[in-house]
Amino acid sequence: MIYSFQCASGSVLDVSPSGVVTCYDGSTFSAVVSVQPVSIQPVGTDPVTGFTDGMTLGWGVAAAMAAAWAIHAMRRAF
């Protein structure tokens, strides 16, 4: 899961080498104001549509390869 961290106004996000996330305002460290999970999937994406689009693209590539092979075979035959 990917998360989005927010700090108070005037603070910047600071991540220590050990992975601890805090806010830093130039002199003190403070806790993060909010943490929100972020989806890596675009909103409204239908998996079935994505699969169908990929399958169509795959068949298109296979057809192009078959056509190229057929042209190559015909050139060798003549």
Backbone torsions as a table, in degrees:
resi	resn	phi	psi	omega
1	MET	NA	140.8	177.0
2	ILE	-103.6	139.5	-177.7
3	TYR	-122.7	150.6	175.0
4	SER	-110.2	123.1	-179.0
5	PHE	-102.7	143.5	176.8
6	GLN	-126.6	140.1	175.9
7	CYS	-110.7	164.2	175.8
8	ALA	-65.5	161.9	-179.6
9	SER	-59.6	132.5	179.1
10	GLY	91.8	-4.2	179.3
11	SER	-108.5	156.0	176.7
12	VAL	-119.0	154.4	-179.7
13	LEU	-76.7	134.8	-179.9
14	ASP	-129.1	127.3	178.1
15	VAL	-115.9	122.1	-179.8
16	SER	-77.2	163.5	177.9
17	PRO	-59.3	-25.7	179.4
18	SER	-83.5	-4.8	176.2
19	GLY	99.5	4.8	178.8
20	VAL	-76.8	129.6	-177.7
21	VAL	-104.1	124.1	177.3
22	THR	-138.0	171.6	175.1
23	CYS	-106.4	143.8	-178.4
24	TYR	-130.0	126.7	-178.2
25	ASP	-106.2	14.2	179.0
26	GLY	109.0	-25.2	179.3
27	SER	-134.6	-29.8	-178.8
28	THR	-132.6	155.8	175.3
29	PHE	-99.1	142.5	178.0
30	SER	-138.9	169.5	-179.0
31	ALA	-72.6	156.9	176.9
32	VAL	-69.2	138.9	-177.4
33	VAL	-71.3	-47.9	179.7
34	SER	-149.4	153.1	177.1
35	VAL	-128.9	124.1	-178.8
36	GLN	-122.1	129.4	174.4
37	PRO	-69.8	141.7	-178.8
38	VAL	-116.7	128.4	177.9
39	SER	-82.2	136.6	177.7
40	ILE	-89.3	-8.6	175.8
41	GLN	-86.5	133.6	175.0
42	PRO	-61.0	144.1	-178.6
43	VAL	-66.9	134.1	177.4
44	GLY	82.2	12.8	179.3
45	THR	-83.7	126.6	179.7
46	ASP	-95.0	121.6	-179.3
47	PRO	-61.1	-33.1	-179.5
48	VAL	-66.5	-41.2	177.9
49	THR	-63.8	-41.6	177.8
50	GLY	-62.4	-41.6	178.3
51	PHE	-64.1	-44.3	179.9
52	THR	-62.6	-42.6	177.8
53	ASP	-63.0	-41.6	178.3
54	GLY	-65.8	-39.3	178.4
55	MET	-65.7	-40.7	177.7
56	THR	-62.9	-43.8	178.0
57	LEU	-63.1	-41.9	179.2
58	GLY	-61.9	-44.4	177.8
59	TRP	-65.7	-33.5	176.6
60	GLY	-64.0	-42.6	178.1
61	VAL	-65.5	-43.2	178.8
62	ALA	-62.3	-39.7	178.6
63	ALA	-65.3	-41.0	178.5
64	ALA	-63.9	-39.8	177.9
65	MET	-66.1	-40.1	178.5
66	ALA	-64.9	-40.2	178.6
67	ALA	-65.3	-41.9	178.8
68	ALA	-64.1	-40.8	178.0
69	TRP	-64.6	-40.9	179.8
70	ALA	-62.8	-41.9	177.4
71	ILE	-63.8	-42.6	179.1
72	HIS	-62.6	-43.3	-179.3
73	ALA	-66.3	-39.1	178.6
74	MET	-67.7	-37.4	178.1
75	ARG	-65.3	-37.4	178.7
76	ARG	-70.1	-31.8	-176.7
77	ALA	-70.8	-30.8	-176.0
78	PHE	-105.0	NA	NA
